[in-house]
């Protein structure tokens, strides 16, 4: 393809005082009307008094993020709220965008019905004035985002950039998903420290988030409304410590079950699932809406075919179409949970230091994810905490793998829940998970806890205000309400309880709460209780020289 046309901004002064808004916007508009191109802004500090809009097909390029800056005019501050607006197929490269009074958002990315192929590369974004005047409320309020994507997106890229703001980076999108994003090699720092999130993403799929640094956040990386098939790798978290609800370092907070009960069997192992005529029409409408915008799964929770799960890809009345046939045909005694869940993500080789956060990779329901090679050291209460909770219905943690993670002087590894639909007599379904070759060194008292989630109380076995309590104290590995999970080849040092399995009432009130787990070949040293196994689990004792 032919190289893009180049347009140069020649009428701007760049002395940090003169109003350069018109000079910059006119050249951007000229490039947009010509079908696109690269607008070159030379070295200098360019003051603007209102939002600069980059039209579709146009890239705004500076001479370097420390050499070229677009700032709010100190003589006539902007009242537009946004300093720079990007539409679809646009880009920013090699320049700084520095907020000031009157600016809530440095860079906003927005278009309808979605934005496609937008990129920011080697950009510096600062929004550290912290407060702005709200004319309607007649009071000062916090400024907001460094970078804000306010539409669903496809192919968004944020590369080798530095963002310092109250909330550095947020992607929303009207509950529609962001696909094929690449966010790599960036530095995110919240300012003021520990008050808002570093990175907050909604509904992310088939994307890459790697080699980023997240510093001084209330949370580090948070997703809500769903994550599927993402690669989250080689990121570093520094001193994350929320003051109330927060402190999660990596978390997908998502999961809702719409139906939990019997089925209408077909008698064959086909790629379909029939629901009884008694299922409410509102439930069927919810299933359709969530299947179209997010992802919906069917998991066999009891009876014939127990443990199988399939993705729901279509719907005809009360008949659901699945992505593949059942391996074992269901019958009239089978029970199925229909739910949304975090699924098929890889969290690989992420690290955290200091702080007091929680590796709450999944808060809700999660199926078939891998958490491997992650490390936390020198922090406060920083366990790997996979929590099965749901606003309603039954939460599920199934077929997730925790492999080769290392926790030093933090918390332990926890799978389970505080509660999930307990009033209905059913705890979460925690099945088929694998905890293999992890290291937990001295899970214990080093730093301050996050009070909101009371994870410290969890580890110590105190009643956290959820109507239940467990004996024991700091646990190396704990599974609550879990059956048919595997814990093997792990190393645990100096925990008061090495491995704990218990809690819950099972699928029904008469069920054994814990059943069919396999605990084998773990090395547990300097612990008061190496294994506390309340249910019917298989425990393989290692040789004496491996366990103390």
C-alpha positions in Angstrom: 0.0 0.0 0.0 1.1 3.6 -0.6 2.4 5.5 2.4 0.0 7.7 4.3 -0.3 11.4 3.4 1.6 13.7 5.8 0.1 17.0 7.0 2.2 19.4 9.1 1.0 21.8 11.7 2.8 25.1 10.9 0.6 27.7 12.4 0.8 26.8 16.0 3.1 28.7 18.4 3.9 25.9 20.9 5.0 28.3 23.7 2.7 26.8 26.4 0.7 30.1 26.6 -0.7 31.0 23.1 -4.0 29.4 22.1 -3.1 26.8 19.5 -6.5 25.0 19.4 -7.6 26.3 16.0 -4.2 25.8 14.3 -4.1 22.1 15.3 -7.8 21.4 14.7 -7.8 22.9 11.2 -5.0 20.6 10.1 -6.6 17.5 11.7 -9.9 18.4 9.8 -8.0 18.8 6.6 -6.4 15.4 6.9 -9.8 13.8 7.8 -11.5 15.4 4.8 -8.7 14.2 2.5 -9.4 10.6 3.6 -6.9 10.3 6.4 -3.2 10.7 7.0 -0.5 11.6 9.6 -0.6 15.0 11.2 2.8 16.0 12.4 3.0 18.3 15.5 6.6 19.6 16.0 8.4 19.8 19.3 6.9 22.3 21.7 4.2 22.8 24.3 0.9 23.5 22.7 -1.9 25.1 24.8 -5.6 24.4 23.9 -8.8 25.8 25.2 -11.3 23.1 24.1 -11.4 19.5 23.0 -9.1 18.6 20.1 -10.9 15.9 18.0 -8.9 13.5 15.8 -11.1 12.5 12.9 -11.5 9.0 11.5 -8.4 7.8 9.6 -6.0 10.3 11.1 -2.9 9.9 13.3 -1.6 12.8 15.4 2.2 12.4 15.8 4.6 14.4 17.8 8.4 14.5 18.0 8.5 12.4 21.2 6.4 12.2 24.4 8.8 14.4 26.3 9.4 16.8 23.3 5.8 17.5 22.1 2.9 18.2 24.6 -0.7 19.3 24.3 -1.8 21.0 27.5 -4.7 23.0 28.9 -4.2 26.7 28.4 -3.2 28.3 31.7 -4.9 31.5 30.6 -8.2 30.1 29.4 -8.8 26.6 30.9 -11.0 24.2 29.0 -14.6 23.6 30.2 -15.3 20.7 27.8 -14.2 18.0 30.3 -12.1 16.1 27.6 -8.8 17.3 26.3 -8.5 15.0 23.3 -11.1 12.9 21.5 -10.3 10.0 19.2 -12.8 8.5 16.7 -12.5 5.1 14.9 -9.3 4.3 13.0 -7.2 7.0 14.7 -4.0 7.1 16.6 -1.7 9.2 18.9 2.0 8.7 18.7 5.1 10.2 20.3 3.5 13.1 22.3 2.3 14.1 25.7 -1.3 15.0 26.7 -1.2 16.9 29.9 -4.5 17.8 31.7 -5.2 20.9 33.8 -8.1 22.8 35.4 -11.4 22.0 33.7 -10.3 18.6 32.3 -11.8 15.4 33.6 -10.4 13.1 30.9 -7.1 13.5 29.0 -7.9 11.2 26.1 -11.4 9.8 25.3 -12.0 7.2 22.7 -15.6 7.1 21.5 -17.6 6.3 18.4 -20.8 4.4 17.5 -21.6 1.6 17.2 -18.0 0.8 18.1 -14.4 2.0 17.7 -12.0 0.0 15.5 -8.3 0.1 15.0 -7.4 2.9 17.5 -3.9 3.0 18.8 -1.8 5.0 21.3 2.0 4.4 21.1 4.7 6.0 23.1 2.3 8.5 24.6 2.6 10.3 28.0 -0.7 11.1 29.7 -0.8 13.1 32.9 -3.8 14.2 34.9 -2.4 15.1 38.3 -4.2 18.4 39.1 -6.5 16.0 41.0 -9.5 18.4 41.5 -11.7 20.4 39.2 -14.6 22.8 39.8 -18.1 21.4 39.3 -20.2 24.4 38.3 -23.6 22.7 38.7 -22.7 21.4 42.2 -20.7 24.5 43.0 -17.9 22.4 44.6 -14.5 20.9 43.8 -14.6 17.2 42.7 -11.9 14.7 41.7 -10.7 14.7 38.1 -11.2 11.4 36.5 -9.4 9.3 33.8 -6.2 9.5 32.0 -7.4 7.3 29.1 -11.1 6.5 28.8 -12.5 4.2 26.1 -16.3 4.8 26.1 -17.5 2.4 23.4 -17.1 -1.2 22.6 -13.9 -1.7 20.6 -12.1 -4.0 18.1 -8.4 -3.9 17.7 -7.6 -1.3 20.3 -3.8 -0.9 21.0 -2.0 0.9 23.9 1.7 0.4 23.6 4.8 1.7 25.5 3.0 4.6 27.1 3.0 6.3 30.5 -0.2 7.3 32.2 -0.5 9.0 35.6 -4.0 10.0 36.7 -6.6 9.3 39.4 -7.8 6.3 37.3 -5.2 5.7 34.7 -7.2 3.6 32.1 -10.8 2.6 31.8 -12.6 0.7 29.1 -16.4 0.5 29.2 -18.6 0.1 26.1 -22.3 -0.1 27.0 -21.9 -3.7 28.2 -20.7 -4.8 24.8 -17.3 -6.5 24.6 -13.8 -5.3 23.7 -12.2 -7.7 21.3 -8.6 -8.2 20.0 -7.1 -5.5 22.2 -3.3 -5.3 22.8 -2.1 -3.4 25.9 1.6 -3.9 26.3 4.7 -2.2 27.8 2.9 0.6 29.6 3.3 2.2 33.0 0.1 3.0 35.0 0.3 5.1 38.2 -2.7 6.3 40.1 -2.5 9.8 41.6 -3.3 10.5 44.3 -2.0 7.2 45.4 -4.3 4.3 46.4 -7.6 6.1 45.8 -8.7 4.7 42.4 -8.0 1.7 40.1 -5.0 1.5 37.8 -6.8 -0.4 35.0 -10.5 -1.1 34.9 -11.9 -3.1 31.9 -15.4 -4.3 31.1 -16.2 -7.3 29.0 -12.8 -8.2 27.5 -12.2 -11.1 25.1 -9.4 -12.5 22.8 -7.0 -9.8 24.0 -3.5 -9.4 25.3 -2.4 -7.5 28.4 1.3 -8.0 29.0 4.5 -6.4 30.3 2.7 -3.5 32.0 3.5 -1.9 35.4 0.6 -0.9 37.7 1.7 1.2 40.6 0.0 2.7 43.8 -3.5 1.7 42.8 -6.7 1.1 44.9 -6.8 -2.0 42.6 -4.4 -3.0 39.9 -6.3 -4.9 37.1 -10.1 -5.3 37.4 -12.6 -6.6 34.9 -16.3 -6.7 35.3 -19.0 -8.1 33.0 -16.8 -10.9 31.7 -13.4 -12.1 30.4 -12.9 -14.9 27.9 -9.8 -16.2 26.2 -7.4 -13.5 27.2 -3.6 -13.6 27.8 -2.6 -11.7 30.9 1.1 -12.1 31.3 4.4 -10.7 32.7 2.8 -7.7 34.4 4.2 -6.1 37.6 2.1 -4.7 40.5 3.7 -2.2 42.9 2.2 -1.2 46.3 -1.5 -1.7 45.6 -3.5 -1.1 48.8 -7.2 -0.1 48.6 -8.6 1.8 51.6 -12.0 0.1 51.6 -13.5 -2.1 48.8 -10.5 -3.0 46.8 -6.8 -4.1 46.8 -7.4 -6.8 44.2 -4.3 -7.1 42.0 -5.9 -9.1 39.2 -9.6 -9.8 39.3 -12.4 -10.8 37.0 -15.5 -10.0 39.0 -18.2 -11.8 37.1 -20.7 -14.6 37.2 -24.4 -15.0 37.5 -26.6 -18.1 37.3 -30.0 -17.8 35.7 -31.3 -21.3 36.2 -30.4 -24.3 38.4 -32.6 -27.3 38.2 -34.0 -30.2 36.1 -34.0 -30.6 32.4 -36.2 -32.1 29.6 -34.0 -35.0 28.4 -33.7 -35.9 24.8 -32.3 -39.4 25.5 -29.3 -38.9 23.2 -25.9 -37.2 23.6 -26.5 -34.4 21.1 -25.6 -30.8 21.1 -28.8 -29.5 22.7 -30.3 -28.9 26.1 -34.1 -28.8 26.7 -35.5 -26.9 29.7 -38.9 -27.7 31.3 -42.0 -25.8 30.4 -42.1 -24.5 33.9 -39.1 -22.2 33.3 -40.3 -18.6 33.4 -40.3 -16.7 30.2 -38.3 -13.9 31.9 -35.5 -16.4 32.6 -35.5 -17.4 28.9 -35.3 -13.7 27.8 -32.3 -13.2 30.2 -30.6 -16.2 28.8 -31.0 -14.8 25.2 -29.7 -11.4 26.2 -26.6 -12.6 28.0 -25.8 -15.2 25.3 -25.8 -12.5 22.6 -23.7 -9.9 24.4 -21.6 -12.1 26.7 -21.1 -15.8 27.0 -23.4 -18.4 28.6 -22.5 -21.9 29.8 -24.4 -25.0 30.8 -22.8 -27.2 33.5 -24.3 -30.5 34.8 -24.4 -30.1 38.6 -26.0 -33.4 39.6 -27.1 -36.7 38.2 -26.1 -38.4 35.0 -23.4 -36.5 33.1 -22.2 -34.7 36.2 -19.4 -32.3 35.6 -19.8 -31.8 31.9 -20.0 -28.2 30.6 -20.8 -26.7 27.3 -21.1 -23.2 25.8 -24.6 -22.2 24.7 -24.5 -20.8 21.2 -28.2 -20.7 20.2 -31.7 -20.7 21.5 -35.1 -21.8 20.1 -37.7 -21.3 22.7 -36.8 -23.5 25.7 -34.4 -25.6 23.6 -30.7 -24.5 23.8 -28.1 -25.2 21.2 -24.6 -26.1 22.4 -21.1 -25.7 20.9 -20.6 -29.5 21.0 -22.5 -32.7 21.9 -22.6 -34.0 25.4 -20.2 -36.8 26.0 -22.7 -38.6 28.2 -26.4 -38.2 27.5 -28.4 -36.5 30.3 -31.5 -38.1 31.8 -34.5 -37.0 33.9 -32.3 -37.1 37.1 -29.7 -34.6 35.7 -29.6 -31.1 37.0 -28.0 -28.2 35.1 -26.8 -24.7 36.1 -27.0 -22.1 33.3 -24.5 -19.3 34.1 -22.2 -16.7 32.9 -18.6 -17.1 34.0 -15.0 -16.0 33.5 -13.6 -18.6 31.1 -10.5 -19.8 29.3 -8.1 -17.1 30.3 -4.4 -17.5 31.0 -2.8 -15.5 33.8 0.9 -16.1 33.5 4.0 -14.9 35.3 2.6 -11.8 36.9 4.3 -10.5 40.0 3.5 -8.2 42.9 5.6 -6.6 45.6 4.8 -4.7 48.8 1.1 -3.6 48.9 -1.6 -5.6 50.7 -3.7 -6.8 47.8 -5.3 -10.0 46.8 -4.8 -12.1 43.7 -8.5 -12.6 43.4 -8.3 -13.8 39.9 -12.0 -14.8 39.9 -14.7 -13.3 42.0 -17.9 -14.9 40.9 -17.9 -18.0 38.7 -15.0 -19.3 36.6 -14.5 -22.2 34.3 -11.4 -23.6 32.6 -8.9 -20.9 33.4 -5.1 -21.3 34.0 -3.2 -19.3 36.7 0.5 -20.2 36.4 3.9 -18.8 37.4 2.5 -15.8 39.3 4.4 -14.5 42.3 3.7 -12.3 45.3 6.3 -11.3 47.9 6.7 -8.9 50.8 3.2 -7.7 50.9 0.4 -7.8 53.5 -2.5 -10.1 52.9 -1.9 -11.4 49.4 -3.3 -14.8 48.8 -4.5 -16.3 45.6 -8.2 -16.2 46.4 -10.6 -17.7 43.9 -14.1 -16.9 45.2 -17.3 -18.5 44.1 -20.0 -15.9 44.9 -23.1 -14.9 43.0 -25.7 -12.2 43.3 -28.3 -14.9 42.9 -28.3 -18.5 42.0 -25.4 -20.9 42.3 -21.7 -19.9 41.8 -19.3 -22.3 40.1 -15.5 -22.8 40.2 -14.7 -25.6 37.8 -11.7 -27.0 36.0 -9.4 -24.1 36.8 -5.6 -24.9 37.1 -3.3 -23.2 39.6 0.2 -24.3 38.7 3.7 -23.1 39.7 2.7 -20.0 41.6 4.8 -18.7 44.5 3.7 -16.8 47.5 6.2 -15.5 50.0 5.2 -13.9 53.4 1.7 -13.3 52.2 -1.5 -15.3 52.4 -2.2 -18.8 51.0 -4.2 -20.3 48.2 -8.0 -20.3 48.7 -10.7 -21.7 46.5 -14.3 -21.4 47.6 -16.8 -18.8 48.9 -18.1 -16.9 51.8 -21.6 -17.8 50.7 -23.6 -18.4 47.5 -27.3 -18.9 47.6 -27.0 -20.4 51.1 -30.7 -19.7 51.9 -31.6 -22.2 49.3 -29.5 -24.8 51.0 -26.9 -24.9 48.3 -23.3 -23.8 48.4 -21.1 -23.1 45.4 -20.1 -25.9 43.1 -16.3 -26.2 43.4 -15.2 -29.1 41.2 -12.4 -30.4 39.0 -9.8 -27.7 39.9 -6.1 -28.6 40.0 -3.6 -27.0 42.5 -0.2 -28.3 41.4 3.5 -27.4 42.1 2.8 -24.2 44.0 4.9 -22.8 46.8 3.5 -21.1 49.9 6.2 -19.7 52.2 5.2 -18.5 55.7 1.5 -17.4 55.0 1.0 -15.0 57.8 1.1 -11.7 59.6 3.0 -9.2 57.5 1.2 -6.0 56.8 -2.3 -4.6 57.1 -5.4 -6.4 55.9 -8.0 -5.1 53.5 -11.0 -4.7 55.8 -13.7 -4.8 53.2 -13.2 -8.4 52.2 -11.9 -9.4 55.6 -9.6 -11.9 53.8 -7.4 -11.7 56.9 -10.2 -13.1 58.9 -10.6 -15.8 56.3 -7.1 -16.9 56.7 -7.2 -16.9 60.5 -10.5 -18.7 60.7 -12.4 -15.9 62.3 -16.1 -15.2 61.7 -16.1 -12.6 58.9 -19.7 -11.6 59.5 -21.2 -14.1 57.0 -22.8 -16.4 59.6 -20.2 -19.1 59.7 -16.7 -19.8 61.1 -14.1 -22.4 60.7 -11.5 -23.7 63.2 -7.9 -23.3 62.5 -5.9 -20.3 61.3 -3.5 -19.4 58.6 -3.8 -21.9 55.8 -1.3 -22.8 53.1 -4.0 -24.2 50.7 -7.7 -24.2 51.4 -10.7 -25.5 49.4 -14.1 -24.6 50.7 -17.2 -26.6 49.6 -15.1 -28.5 47.0 -15.3 -32.0 45.6 -13.2 -33.8 43.0 -10.3 -31.4 43.1 -6.6 -32.4 42.9 -3.9 -30.9 45.3 -0.5 -32.4 44.5 3.2 -31.7 44.5 2.9 -28.4 46.4 5.3 -27.0 49.0 4.0 -25.3 52.1 6.3 -23.9 54.8 5.4 -22.5 58.3 1.6 -22.4 58.0 -0.5 -23.2 61.0 -2.7 -25.4 58.8 -1.0 -26.8 55.7 -3.9 -28.1 53.5 -7.5 -27.6 54.6 -10.7 -29.0 52.9 -14.0 -28.4 54.5 -17.0 -26.1 54.9 -20.3 -26.1 53.2 -23.3 -28.4 53.0 -22.9 -29.9 49.5 -25.3 -29.7 46.7 -28.2 -30.6 49.0 -28.5 -30.4 52.8 -28.1 -34.2 53.0 -24.9 -34.3 50.9 -21.4 -34.7 52.3 -19.8 -31.2 52.0 -16.5 -32.4 50.7 -16.0 -35.5 48.6 -13.6 -37.1 46.1 -10.7 -34.7 46.4 -7.2 -36.1 45.9 -4.3 -34.8 48.1 -1.0 -36.3 47.3 2.8 -35.9 47.1 2.8 -32.5 48.9 5.7 -31.4 51.0 4.5 -29.6 54.2 7.1 -28.3 56.7 6.8 -26.6 60.1 3.0 -26.7 60.3 0.8 -27.3 63.3 -1.7 -29.3 61.3 -0.3 -30.6 57.9 -3.7 -31.7 56.5 -7.2 -30.9 57.9 -9.5 -33.0 55.8 -13.2 -32.8 56.9 -14.7 -34.8 54.1 -14.3 -38.0 52.2 -11.1 -37.2 50.3 -8.2 -39.3 49.3 -5.0 -38.4 51.2 -1.7 -39.9 50.0 0.9 -39.5 52.8 4.4 -38.6 51.5 7.5 -40.2 52.9 8.4 -39.1 56.4 11.4 -37.1 55.3 9.1 -34.9 53.2 6.6 -34.0 55.9 7.1 -32.4 59.3 
